Each structure stands twice: as C-alpha cells, then as structure tokens.
C-alpha cells in the first residue's frame, strides 16, 4: 500500500497528498476497489458516477488492473457531456468512457448522457430520472482549473440546485482548459454549452473520490481549501462532505502546504 506524505482534514473533507500522479492513481484505485467490493458484499448492485479528463486516466487503468470487482453488478453513469457532440466525436465523454471503461470491464449497464439528443431538455429529464431512482454509491471527480465539478462552472454552480441534470453555458476558462489538455485544437472548436449533473447529486453520493494532480491545479486547490466555501469556487463544497477524499500530489498542493521530504 502506498502511504500518503500527508493526510488530514480540511473542515469535513479528507485530504491525502502523495509524491506523484502515479501514486495518486494507485492509492485511490486501491481504496475504490476495496470500497466497491464491500458494497457488493452487502447489496446486489453498485451505482457509480464517473468523471472523465486527464486526471482520471492513470486511475482508471490502475483500478481496472487491480481486478476483484464484479463489474457485471455495477451500474455506471457519467457526470457531463457537451451539447451537440456525437458519441464518436474524439472529445466525446461517451467515447472516452466507452473505450476506457465499458468495453474493458463490461459493467451491468452504462447509462450515458446523449449529447446529441434531438430534444436536450427532454434528455435532462430522462437522465435525471435515472439518477433519482438509483442512489449513487460512489462518485469519482476531478477539479477544473476554475474550480468546477463536472460542468458546474462558477457562474452556473448552485449548491441548492433543484435540478439533477441541467444545460449550462461553459465559461472561457473551462473551454480553454479543454484546449490545453488536447481535446480540441483551438477554442472555437469547444462547444459553448453542455449537460452536467448538478452539485447536490454529486454531494448525495455515499462516497466521493476526487483526484486533482498537477501544477496547473495548484492555484485552484489553494482557493478551494483556504478560501470561503462558495459557488465562486464550486469544488469548495467538498469541504462539507465527510464522505469525500481529495487526492493531491506535491505539485497540486504546492501553493497550499509545505510538504516535507
């Protein structure tokens, strides 16, 4: 087992700091594997809400390689999707999760947000109903450079949202991040609107694992952990979630904590 360099609480949120992104991936994967195993010991199926993005890649590889999870009893959902993008688009989150999760482990079912649905508002209703009838046992998260969770950017995040899924306009920081991480070649290609699962649904999950490695996340991690809990930094709401654990590496924690060797 990989030991964290530091492990502590910020308000109700557990924070673990590791040497590298690879250590984060392996440590979080082991926790998730053991947790899902225990859930499936007590109930017939488990419901998992998955994130996408570069922060999840090593983690998903580590989790899948561990084995020990009966994926035929796991129902999967995902957090967000661009409006108007087909399931085979290179930047589609459906494509990402189909290739990296569904086709590899063959879960019981994978419910996708249909980004190119002909009636987007009806798609919000459909996906909301799916989520509301199947309580989420585990939510996997990343944190955006503007502090977003899923596509809940600062201007659209609502800690008391009455919706489970909604359409939102993406801010420019978020859209530029998609370019910076290689999903689009320039800003004009990034859709302006997207579907997102809302903050209350994320916070209702029985367990939350949030991965935020890398120097690019250092400033927002400082804001998230040292500033106020506010919708101007949506990720700060995790400080009120005792079931949540935040995994940082020395780079993402570098502006917030002094980390010994």
C-alpha positions in Angstrom: 0.0 0.0 0.0 1.3 3.5 -0.9 1.5 5.8 2.1 0.5 9.4 1.8 3.1 12.1 2.6 0.4 13.9 4.5 -3.1 13.0 5.5 -5.5 15.4 7.3 -9.0 17.0 7.3 -9.9 20.4 6.0 -13.3 21.0 7.6 -15.0 17.7 6.9 -13.0 16.8 3.8 -10.2 14.3 4.0 -7.1 15.4 2.1 -4.3 13.0 1.1 -1.0 14.2 -0.5 1.2 11.9 -2.5 4.5 12.3 -4.3 3.1 11.9 -7.9 0.1 11.5 -10.1 1.0 7.8 -10.4 0.9 7.4 -6.6 -2.4 9.1 -6.5 -3.8 6.8 -9.1 -2.6 3.6 -7.4 -3.7 4.7 -3.9 -7.1 5.9 -5.0 -7.7 2.8 -7.1 -7.0 0.5 -4.1 -9.5 2.4 -1.9 -12.1 2.3 -4.6 -11.6 -1.4 -5.3 -11.9 -2.3 -1.6 -15.0 0.0 -1.2 -16.8 -1.4 -4.2 -16.0 -4.9 -3.1 -17.5 -4.2 0.3 -20.6 -2.6 -1.2 -21.2 -5.6 -3.4 -20.9 -7.8 -0.3 -23.9 -6.0 1.2 -26.1 -5.3 -1.8 -26.8 -6.8 -5.2 -25.6 -3.9 -7.3 -23.5 -0.8 -7.0 -24.1 2.5 -8.8 -21.0 4.6 -9.8 -20.9 8.1 -11.3 -17.7 8.5 -13.3 -15.6 11.5 -14.3 -13.5 12.0 -17.4 -10.4 14.0 -18.2 -6.7 13.5 -17.9 -6.8 13.3 -14.1 -8.8 10.0 -14.4 -6.6 8.1 -17.0 -4.0 6.6 -14.7 -6.5 6.0 -12.0 -8.9 4.1 -14.3 -6.0 2.0 -15.6 -4.9 1.2 -12.0 -8.5 0.4 -10.9 -9.2 -2.0 -13.8 -5.8 -3.7 -13.5 -6.4 -4.5 -9.8 -9.3 -6.8 -10.5 -11.5 -8.0 -7.7 -14.6 -6.1 -8.8 -17.6 -7.9 -10.2 -18.4 -5.3 -12.9 -21.4 -7.3 -14.1 -23.1 -6.0 -10.9 -22.0 -2.3 -11.3 -24.3 0.3 -13.0 -22.3 3.2 -14.4 -23.3 6.8 -15.1 -21.2 9.8 -16.1 -21.1 13.4 -14.9 -21.3 15.5 -18.1 -21.3 15.8 -21.8 -21.0 18.5 -24.5 -24.2 19.6 -26.2 -24.4 18.6 -29.8 -21.4 16.2 -29.8 -21.9 12.7 -31.2 -20.8 9.6 -29.3 -18.0 9.0 -31.8 -16.5 12.6 -31.6 -12.9 12.5 -30.4 -13.8 14.8 -27.5 -17.0 13.0 -26.5 -17.0 11.8 -22.9 -19.2 9.0 -24.0 -16.5 7.8 -26.3 -13.9 8.2 -23.6 -15.8 6.1 -21.1 -17.0 3.5 -23.7 -13.4 2.9 -24.8 -11.7 3.1 -21.4 -14.3 1.6 -19.1 -17.4 -0.1 -20.7 -15.6 -2.1 -23.4 -12.9 -3.1 -21.0 -14.9 -4.3 -17.9 -18.4 -4.8 -19.3 -20.5 -3.3 -16.5 -24.1 -4.3 -15.8 -25.2 -1.3 -17.7 -23.7 2.1 -18.6 -26.2 5.0 -18.8 -24.9 7.8 -21.0 -26.0 11.4 -21.4 -26.8 11.7 -25.1 -25.1 14.9 -26.0 -26.6 15.0 -29.5 -30.1 14.3 -28.3 -32.8 15.9 -30.6 -34.6 17.3 -27.5 -31.9 18.4 -25.0 -34.3 19.4 -22.3 -36.1 16.1 -22.5 -32.7 14.4 -22.2 -32.1 16.3 -18.9 -35.4 14.9 -17.6 -34.6 11.4 -18.8 -31.1 11.3 -17.2 -32.4 13.0 -14.0 -35.0 10.2 -13.6 -32.4 7.5 -14.0 -30.2 9.1 -11.3 -33.0 9.7 -8.9 -34.2 6.1 -9.0 -30.7 4.7 -8.3 -28.8 6.2 -5.4 -25.1 6.7 -6.1 -22.8 4.6 -4.1 -19.6 6.2 -5.5 -18.8 9.4 -7.3 -15.5 9.9 -9.0 -14.4 13.5 -9.6 -11.8 15.8 -11.0 -11.5 19.6 -10.4 -11.4 22.1 -13.1 -8.9 25.0 -13.3 -11.8 27.3 -12.4 -12.9 25.1 -9.6 -15.7 23.4 -11.5 -17.1 20.0 -10.6 -18.4 18.3 -13.7 -19.5 21.2 -15.8 -20.7 23.3 -12.8 -18.6 26.4 -13.5 -18.6 29.2 -11.0 -21.3 31.2 -12.8 -23.8 28.3 -13.0 -22.9 26.3 -9.9 -25.8 26.1 -7.4 -25.2 24.3 -4.1 -29.0 24.1 -3.7 -29.9 23.3 -7.3 -33.4 21.8 -7.7 -32.3 20.1 -10.9 -30.4 16.8 -11.1 -29.2 17.5 -14.6 -29.1 20.8 -16.5 -27.8 22.5 -19.6 -25.2 25.2 -18.9 -23.1 27.7 -20.8 -19.4 26.9 -20.3 -17.1 29.8 -19.3 -13.9 30.6 -21.2 -11.5 29.2 -18.6 -13.3 25.9 -18.8 -13.3 25.9 -22.6 -9.6 26.9 -22.8 -8.8 24.0 -20.4 -10.3 21.6 -22.9 -7.9 23.0 -25.5 -4.9 22.9 -23.1 -5.5 19.3 -22.3 -5.6 18.3 -26.0 -9.3 17.5 -26.5 -9.7 20.4 -29.1 -7.1 22.2 -31.2 -8.5 25.7 -30.6 -11.1 27.5 -28.6 -13.6 27.9 -31.3 -14.0 24.1 -31.6 -15.1 23.8 -28.0 -18.9 23.7 -27.6 -20.3 26.6 -25.7 -23.0 24.5 -23.9 -23.0 21.2 -22.1 -25.1 18.9 -19.9 -24.0 18.5 -16.3 -25.0 16.5 -13.3 -25.6 19.2 -10.5 -23.8 19.8 -7.3 -26.5 18.3 -5.0 -26.5 15.0 -6.9 -22.7 14.8 -6.6 -22.8 15.6 -2.8 -25.5 12.9 -2.3 -23.2 10.1 -3.3 -22.3 7.8 -0.4 -18.6 8.1 -1.2 -16.7 10.7 -3.2 -13.2 10.3 -4.5 -11.7 13.4 -6.1 -8.4 13.4 -8.0 -6.6 16.7 -8.6 -2.9 16.2 -9.7 -0.6 18.6 -11.4 0.9 22.1 -11.1 -2.0 23.5 -13.2 -4.3 22.8 -10.3 -2.2 24.4 -7.6 -3.9 27.8 -7.6 -7.5 26.5 -7.5 -6.6 24.0 -4.8 -5.3 26.8 -2.7 -8.6 28.7 -3.3 -10.7 25.6 -2.6 -9.0 24.7 0.7 -8.1 28.1 2.1 -10.8 30.4 0.8 -14.5 30.5 1.6 -16.9 27.7 0.8 -18.7 29.5 -2.1 -20.1 28.9 -5.5 -17.4 31.1 -7.0 -15.2 28.0 -6.3 -17.7 25.1 -6.8 -15.2 22.5 -5.6 -15.1 24.1 -2.1 -18.4 22.4 -1.3 -16.4 19.2 -0.8 -15.2 20.7 2.4 -18.7 20.0 3.8 -18.7 16.4 2.7 -17.3 13.9 5.3 -17.7 11.1 2.8 -15.2 12.8 0.4 -11.5 12.4 0.0 -9.3 14.7 -2.1 -6.1 13.2 -3.6 -3.4 15.7 -4.4 0.2 15.3 -5.5 3.1 17.6 -4.3 2.6 19.8 -7.4 -1.1 20.5 -6.9 -0.6 21.0 -3.2 2.5 23.2 -3.7 0.8 26.6 -3.2 -1.2 25.4 -0.2 1.0 23.3 2.0 4.7 22.9 2.9 5.5 19.3 2.2 8.4 17.6 3.9 10.7 15.1 2.1 
